[in-house]
């Protein structure tokens, strides 16, 4: 069992609160963090609304989605497990149903970067996971098994974001701060793109512009994290940040 440090716990609790405050998560969705670089385990809350997550709710999961804790787990923990299995570079995963993103999962208009802050999206449309290709046309659209999680991870490939038709999206990063930044600005970009499409045909960032913008801005994602963290800090009682028994 891996030790959850006070810093790790505080950051993951803050990530949940930040994503709620930024309109990416609501009563549903979740964010996880790999326990350490190269580890085959990750921290994810028990089944709980993100805004209610405390450090004592964080459970260590393996890549089969198992945990030793008897408390109820998220049905879609397999999203996280299978992405970590396929992507050793990923240190954090956000799964959300953010409202501006979902429409792009059900139309042929691909989600593409229109904002320089979303250069990480790259120079082509973000991939869309079609669950009916794996689960047939009578599923509940949820990722509730390892095979479904593996199929989603395959669609994600080496992309930072993938959409899930009629469901939501996943955003990943090389750090918790980067994954949160990407989830927030994926939602911001989707809103801006939809607004632009209502006005006319957007001029999207070229592949070169997206790469250059990402190279310039991605290293400063921590600036956004610091601001967002300060905004939610007053809402988190000190007791909510302390790891529970057996975590530290």
Secondary structure, DSSP 4 states (H G I P E B T S, - for coil): -----HHHHHHHHHHHHHHHHTTS-SSS-EEEEESSTT-SEEEEEBS--GGG--GGGEEEEETTS--S--S-B-TTHHHHHHHHHH-TT--EEEEE--HHHHGGGSSSS-----SGGGGGG-SSPPPEE-THHHH-TTS-S---SHHHHHHHHHHHTT-SEEEETTTEEEEEESSHHHHHHHHHHHHHHHHHHHHHHHHS---PPPHHHHHHHHHHHGGGHHHHHHHHHHHHHTTS-GGGGS--TTT-
